[in-house]
Amino acid sequence: MLKRNIFALTRRDAESLLPEEARLQGWKLTEAADIGAARRLAAKNSFFVGIADFSSFQPEAVFPWQDELSSIHPRMLWLALVPPELLDDLQFRKDLAGRFFDYHTVPHDPQRLLIILGHAYGMAMLNPGKAEEQSKFNHSGLIGESPAMKRIYGDVKKAAGVDYPVLISGESGTGKELVAHAIHRSSGRREGPFVAVNCAALPGNLIHAELFGDESALTAHGEAKLGRVEAAHRGSLFLDEIGDLSTEMQAVLLRFLQEPVVRRLGSSREIPVDVRIVASTHVDLEAAVAAGKFREDLYYRLNVLRLTPPPLRERGNDIILLANYFLETFRGSDSQLAGFTSQALESVANHAWPGNVRELLNRVRRAVVMSENRLVTPQDLGFAEANFSNHRIMSLEQARTAAERHAIQVALWHAGHNVSVAAKSLEISRMTMYRLMEKVGLSGEKPAAGNGTVPFAETDVDPPRGAAPPTPSIYAD
């Protein structure tokens, strides 16, 4: 059985805070009645979650103690037991929101506290504090465990096993260059160079020299300037935003693909080059070909193997996984940031992410700089409390399907992914449940352990009703 050691800063008997069955489920609460006892416990034990009892201590005592204990266990998430009258204090409410993952008013409900505790413990376990923990979700530089990303990992493996051209399409910010890197790292060319060229950023009058070199432009050592293609010899050449190439350069690139030799500007000498071409675009190349803006013959030369990394909104719980991964990456070893508030996670889960992974990365980077609390808030991430500007507009039929999908996800989540129990909670038959699951595109299979999802199932308690909702779900694909 998984043992869950919880620290409680309280003058009460910590075991009395939880129902009797909690001990049988592996929960163990250890209390400290003063800062000296708390220091000794923190030095000898590893805690993922701490409870601060404001009915036992005044806030002016708790907050310094919390800061000291958090310096020992910086990844620990905190819950608060709060007398209702303290919530009338505006400054206390601000401190509570910035320092604590969640709270419960006193007198408390032991069952309710156990649910909140399970949620906090699950989120703390999801937040890896060591590089080796993060590596479980890292596939040649790509992060994620959603079904959509697992399909990409399979495609990357297949593409790496051959030397054909690859075309990576998809929305901006989805990580097309990371996919190209992953193909290179997994291929037989991994020891060779990976040279990236942003076709959209190259000036039209210099693009030929940049790609194929210039005999007349000498380096400081008196040598001819190598082009990007030649620099990628025996490696991979990544042509980013290939759809922005001029018609003239499309013809030049086509000739190179047909006969892999380069001729530098100012020279008639042909130099054989061995490169693997990987191209990417956010434009619809098929439409560009139909409109006469992109050469059809070049399109077919490039579109031998096609990979399309999914937009972030289709990646399920990868959104939360990536948010924690970026926070761990950017915060530094001396940072006091311990994670996200439940409201911040809800905002992250419900945002439409028009900028995809790039937008998430930038919002977390902003939060690391701007946050003045131990936990990142929605405001730190740049989310307003009520902002619908980035929410997707959908038809009523789409909204009904989304609502059905969400209701099924919540029911499965509360039922520990037991379809029969979930169907009963929705007051429908098991066969109707399966029919609706098929209609909204959900799988009935329970996710495998270690799949990168929030490990609520490990807490042996129902997820909290007021916690971050299970959208996007572990079943999202």
N, C-alpha and C positions, 0 to 999 in steps of 0.2 A: 504493500500500500504506500502511496506517495505521502511522505510526511511534510506538513506545512507548518513551519515555525513562525509564529507571529509575535511581534513585540508590542506590549501595551504599557503606555505611560499612564498609570492609574493607581489610586489607593484602594481600589476594590480588588476582590479576588478575580483575576482575569478569567478563570475558567467559568465563572458565573455569567460572563458576558454572552456566551454562546449556548445554544441548546445542547442537551445531553448527547444527542447523536453525533455532534460535531467531533467529539473525541474519537468515536468509532470510525469516522471518515478520515482520520489522520490529522485533524487540526490540533495544534498545541499552542496555547497562548501563555506567554511568560511575562509577568508584570514587573515593573520597577516603580517604586513609590517616591524616588528622588533621583536627582541627576547622577549621583555617585553610583547607585545600583544600575542605572541605565548605561553608564559608561562601561561598567564591568560586563554587563550582558552583551553589549555591542562589540566589545573586544573579543569575546569568546565565541560568538555565534554569527551566522549569516542570516539576515532577515530580508525578505522581499517586501514585507508590508508592516507598517507600524500603526498603532492606534493611540491617539492622544485624547484623554478624557478631560474635557473642560469643566466637568462637574467636580473633578478632584483638584484641579489647579487653575489658577488665574491665567489669562492669555499672556500677560507680561512675563510669566515664568515659563510657559510652554514654548513660546516661539524661540527664545534663545536655546533652550534644551533641544528643540527640534533641529535648529541649525547645527548644533554641535554633533548630534547623532547622525545627521545627514552627511556631515563631512567624513564620518567613518564609513557609512553605507550610502554613497551618493545616489544609487539606483533605487533606493527604497521609496515606495509610495506610501502616503499617509492617509488615514481615515480619521475623522473627528467625531467624538461624542459631544454634543452641544446642548446646553440648557437653552430653551426657546428664547428666554429674555436677552441672551447675548446677540441674537440675530437682529435686534432692534438697533444695534450699534453699527453705523455705516462703515467705520474703519475696520471693525472686526469682520464684517462680511467681505470686505475687499481682501483682507489677509486670508480668510478662509478659502476664497476662490483661487487665490494665487499659490497657496501652500499645500492644499489638500486635494486628493483625488476625488473624494466624496465625503459626505457627513451624514450623521443620524442624530436626530434630536433625542433627548432623554426626558422621561424614562424610555428606554429603548426596547424594541421588540427583538429578542434573540434570533428568531428565524430571519427577520429582515436584515439584521446586522450580518448574519452568515451569508446571505445572498450578496450584499454589498462587498463583503470580504472576499468572496469567491471571485467577483468581477475584478476587484483590485489585484488579487493574486494572479489571475489569468493575464491581465495586462502587464504586470511586472515580469512575468515569465516570458511574455512575448518580446519584451524590450531587452535584446541581448547586450550585455556589457563587455563582451570579449570578442576579439576578432574571430576566434575559432567557432563561437556560437553563430556569428553572422555568416560564416562561410557555408553553413548548412543551406542557406538560401541563395548562395552565389554560384551561378553557373557561367563560368568564363566571363565574368563581369556583368552578367544579367541577373537581376534580383527579382524573385517572385516564385510563387508556388501555385498560382491559379491554373485552372485547366487551359486557359488561353495561352499562358506563358509556357506551359509544358509542351503544347503543340509547337511553339517556336523553338524550344530546346531540341525537339525531335527534328525539326526542319534544319536547324543549324548543324546538327550532327550529320545529317544526310548531305548537306551542301559542302561540309568540310571534307567529306570523303572523296569528292571529285574536284576537277579543276575547271569546271564550266563557269561562264559569267553568271553573276547573280544580280537580280534587280530587287531592291528593297523599297516597297512603297508604303504609304501610310501618312497619317496626320503629322503635322509638325510637333516636335517634342515627345514623340513616342519612343525614341531611342534607336533610331535607324543606324546611327554610327556605332552604337554599342553592339548591335547585332552584327555589323560588318566586322568589328573587332573580334567578336566571339567566333565568327567563322574562321578568321585568320588564325587565332590562337589555337583552334581545334584542328587545323589543317596541317598537311605536311610542309607548308610554307612558314610555319610558326617561327622558325629561326631567322627568316628573312625579314626585310623591312615592311612596315605597314605605313603607306603614304596616303594621307587624306588630302583631297583637293575640293575646295568649295567652289564649284563652277559659277555660282551666282555672284561670288565676291571678286572674281578675276576680271580686270578691265579688258574690254574687247580687243584693244590694240596690243595687249601684252599676253593674251591667253596662249597663243601658239608658242611663244618663247618659254612661258611658265610650264607648259606641258611637255614640250619636246626639246627645250634647251636652245642656247644661242651661242654660236661659235665666236661671234664678235664681242660678246660681253664676257670679258675675262675676270676671273676671281683674283683675289689678292696674291695668289700663288702663280698667277699667269696662266691658269688653266681655263678651258672653256666652261661656261656655265651649264651645269646639268639641268635638264628638265625633270619634272615630277615623275614622268613615266619611266625615264631611265633610272631615277633614284630608287624606284620600286623594284628593280631587277631582282628576280628570284624571290619576290615577296608578293604583296597584295597592293593594288592601287584602288583606293576608294574615291569614287567620283560622286560627291554629294551634290544634290539638286541638279541632276543631269538634265532635267527638263528646261533649265534656264540657259543651256548652251545655244549659241547662235547657229543658224542654218549652216554657215560656212564651217564652223568648228565641228558640227555634227558630221559633215562629210569627211573631215580630216580624221576624226575618231573612228568612223566606219572603216576607212582605209587601214588604220592601225589594227583594228580587230580582224580584218581580213588577212593582213600581212604584218605580223608583229615586229616591225622595224621602225626606228625613229630616224628622222633627218633633221638635225639642228638647223636653226636659221643661219644663213651664211655659209652652209656647207652642203655638198652634194653626196657626202658619205652616208651610207645607210648602216645603222648600228642595230643588230638583233637584240631584242629585249624579251625576257621571260617574265611576264607578270600575269597575275590573276585579277580580272576586272570585277569589282563589286560596285554597283551604282545604286543611288537612292534618289527618290523624288517624292514630293508631297503633292505634285500635280497629277491629274488624271492623264497619263500618257496616251491611253487609248483615245480619249477625246481630243488630245493635242494632235495625234496622228490624223484623226478624221477631219480636223480643222486645218490641216496642212502646216501646222507649227512644229511638228516633230517628224523626222524621217521614218517612214514605215520600215525600211530595211534595217536601220539602226535599232529601232525598237525590237525587232525580232532577233537581232544579234545579242541584245542585252537581256531580253526576257526569256532566258533559258531556264533558270531556276528563279522562282518568285517567292519572296517572303514578305509578310505584312504584319509587323508587330502591332498588337491590339492597342486601341486608345485606353487610357487609364480608367475611364468610367466602366470599361468592360472587364476589368481585371480583379473584381471581387475584393477579397481581403488583402490582396497585394497592396492596396492603397495604404492600409494601416501599417503593414509590414515595411513598406518603403518609407513612410513617415518616420517610424522608429529608427530605421536604418540611417536615414539622412541626419536625424537628430544625433545619433551616436557618432556619426562621421564628423559633424561640424562642431559639436559642443566643446571638444577639447578635454583633456584629463583633469583640469582644474575647475571645470564648470560645475555649478551647483544645480543645473537643470537635471531633473530626474525623470521627466516624461511629459505626458499631455494630460490635461484635465479631461474628464469624460465629455464635457461640452465641446472641447476642442476636437476630440475624436469623432463626435457626432457631426461637427461641421465638416471635417475632412471626409467622412463617409458619405455625406449628402451633397457635397459640392459636385458640379458637373465636370470640372477640370477641362475647360476648353484648351488650356495650354499643356495638358497631359503631364508627363513625368517632369518635364522642365519646369512647369509652373509649381508643382509640389516641391521640388528641390529648392526653388527660389523662395517659396513661402516659409519653408522650414529654416533656411539660411537666415531670412529676415527675423524669424522668431528667436533664433539663437542670439542675435545681436540686440534685439529690442526688448526681450522679456526681462522683467525685473522680479520674477517669481521663480519658485522651484519647479512649477509646472507650467507648461505652455498653454496659454488661453486662446480662444478664438480670435481675440483682438490682436494678440501677438502674431498670429498668422495672417492678419489683414482681413479677417472676416467681420463684417458688420453683424449686429445681432439679428437684423431682418433685412436681408439683401437677396432679392430674387433675380438680379441682373444676369447671373450666370446659370440660372436654372433652365433646364431644357423645356421648351414648349412641346406638348404632345397632344394628340387627339384624345377625345374622351375614351375611345376604345383602347388606345395605348395606356391611358391612365387607369382604366379598369383592370387591364392585364397586369400592369405594374402593381396595383393594389392587391390583386389576388396573389401575385408572386410574393409580395412582401408579407402578406398574412400567412402564407404557407411557410415561408422562411422562418418567421417568428415562431410559429407553432412547432416546426421541426427543431428549432434551436432549444425551445423550452422542453421538448420531449426527448432530448438527447438523441435526436435523429431517428427516433422510433416512429415509423410512418403510421402504425395503428394508433398509438397514443396521440400523435399529432392530429390525425383525422377525428378522433373522439373529441379533442379540445375544440375543433372547428365545427363540431356537430354535423359531420358528414360521414358517409361510409368510406371504408378503406378503398373500395374500387373507385369511388368518386374522387378520392384524394389522388390516386394514381393517375386518373384521367386529367385532373387539373394540373398535376405536376408536369405531365407530358405537354399539356397545352401551353404552359408558361416557360417551358424549357428547363425544368429542374430535374436533377438526377435523384434517384431514390437510394443511391449508395451512400453509406456512411463514410466520411472522409477518413483516409488513413492517418494514423498517428504521425506526427512530425511533418504535416503538410504545410506548415507555415501559417495556419489559421490560429485565431485566438483560442487558447486551450481551455475553454470553459468546461468542456466535458471532464477535464481532469479535476475540477473543483468539487464534483459530486453534489453540486447544488444547482438550483435553477438560476439562470441569469437574472440580474436585477431589472425590474420594470422601468426604473428611471434612468437606467444606464444607456450608454451609446447603443443605438439599435443595431440589429444584425443586418444592416444594409450598407454596403453590398454584402451578400451572404457568402458563406463558404461554398454554396452551391452555384454561385454566379459563374457563367462561363462566357 
